[in-house]
Amino acid sequence: MIKSGIYLNLRIAVLFICLLIISCDEESDDSLAFKLDPEFQTISINNEASISLDVQNLSQPIFAMSMQVNYSSSILSFNDLTGFSVGGFFGSQNVVFVGEENSTIYIAMSIQQGNSEVDGSGTIGTLIFKGSSTGTTEIEISLSDLHFFDSGGNEISVGDFDIVPAMITVTS
C-alpha cells in the first residue's frame, strides 16, 4: 500500500516536471519582436509582393528609429520612391526617409517634434517588391543596423527582441 502511494506521487511529480518543461519551450506572445509578414510568399516575374514591417510589444517608448533591410536585387526590384508606404505605428505626423542601394533598403522614421513617443505594437510600414528573375530571397532586418532614439536624439536600448525574416520566391 505505501509502495503504490510512493509510485503514484513519483508519477505525479514526473508529469508535473514534463508539463513545466513543455510550457517553458512555448514562445510567449508578449515578447518583443520585429516581424516581416507574411513570412513566405510566392510571386511571378513582374508581379508585386508586399511585406508588412511590424513591431510587437515594444515597452520602451521611442521617438525615432533607423534600420537596414537586406534582400537580393538579382531576384527582386525595389523602388525607393514608391516601394514603401508608412504604417500607423508612428502616427500620422512623422518624418520618413527611404533609400535603396546595392540590395539594402535604408529606412529612418521619426515622430515630428512636439508629439509623444510611441510604444506598443503596430505596423511601421509596408515594403513593395517586384519580381525581376526566378529564385528565392530572404528579406531580413539587419540586427546590427537597427537603432532606436528618444526625443533628445539619444540612442536607447529597447531590450532583447526577435527578428522574424520573410522569404519571397519568384517563379516564371
N, C-alpha and C positions, 0 to 999 in steps of 0.2 A: 504494500500500500504506500509506504513512504517513498519507495524506489520509483513508483509510477508518478508520484507527485513531483519528484525532482526532475524526471524526464519531461513532464508537462511544462514545468517552469522553464526548463532549458529550451524547449521548443518555442515557447512564447518569446524568450529573450532573443533567440536566433531570428525569429520572424520580425521582431521589433528592429533589430540591427539591420536586417535586409531592407526593410521599408525606409529606414533612416538613410541608408546609402543610396537607394533609388531616388528618394526625394532630393538629396543633395546634388545628384547628377543632372537633374532637370534645370533648364535655363529659366531664369527668373524674367518675368515680363516687365519688371520695373528697373532693369539695368539700362545704363546709358549706352546708346548706340547711334551710329550713323549708318543708314541703310540706303542702298541703291535699289529701287524697286520698279519693275519686277526683277527678281534675281536672274531669271532665264528668259530669253526672248529669241525668236527666230523670225527673220525678215528676208525678203528677196532683194536682189540688187535694185537700186534706185527707189526702194521703199524706205519709209522712216520708222525709227524706233524711238520711243520716248522713255526716258529713265527719270523717275522721281528721286530727288535727293532729300531724304527725310532724317530728322533728328528725333530721338525718342528719350524722354525722361531726363532732360538737361536740368539739373537742380541749381547750378551756379548761374546766376544771371550774366548775360553778355551784352555788349554794346555793338561789337563787330566781330567778324571772323574772316579768315582767308584760308584758301585751300588750293590744292592742285589735284586734278582728276586726270588719270592716265588711261589711254586707250591706244589701239593700233590704227593709225591713219592709213595703213595699207588696206584695211578692211572696211573702215567706216570713215565718213567725212563729217566734219563739224563746222558750222558757220558761226563764228563768234559774234556776228551782228544779229542773227535770227535764231540761233540754236539754244538759247537759254531763256526761259520765262520764269519770272520771280514768283515764288510761293508766298504763303501768308505768314510764315514764321516770324519774320522781321516787321510785319505790319505793312501799312501802305506808304509810310513816309520813310523811305530808305534810299541809300545810295549804293549802286551796284556797278562793279567793273567785271567784265568778262573778256578774256583774250585767249587765243589759241596759238600754239606754236609747237611744232615737232611732236605731235601726239600727246601734248599736255594742255589741258584747259586750266587757266588761271582764273579763280573766282575770288572776289573780295566784296563783302557786303557789310554795310553799316546802317545803323538807325540814324536818322537826322538828329543833330544836336537839339536838346530840349525834350526829347522823348525818353520814356523809361526803358531800361534794359529789359531783355526778354529771357525767359527760361521756359521749360516745359517740353512739349512735343509739337511737331508740325513739319510742314514741307518748306524747305529752304528754296527750292526751285526745281525746274524740270529741264533736263538736257535732251536735245533732239538731235539724233544722229541719222545719217543717210547711208544705206548700204552701197559700197563702191566696188567691192570684189568679194568673192566667196571666201569663207573662212570663219573662224571663231575668235573673238577677242574678249578679254576681261576689261571691264570698266571699273577702275579702282581709285579710291581716295588715298592719296599718299599720306600716311600717318605722320611722317617727319615734317610734312609741309602743311599741316592743319594747325592753325593758330587762332586763339581767342583773345579778345581785348575788352577791357572795361571802358567806361565813359571818359576816363582820363587818358586813354590811349595806351595804357599799360597792358602788356601781355599777361594773361592769367591762366591758371590751370583749372580745368573743369572736372578733373578726376579721370579714372580709368574708364575706357569705353571700348565697345566692339565696333569694328568697321565691317559691314557686310557688302561685298562687291557684287557686281552684276556681270552676266555673260550674254553676249549677243552673237548669234550665229547668222551669217548671211549666206543664203543659198541662191543658185541661179534661177 
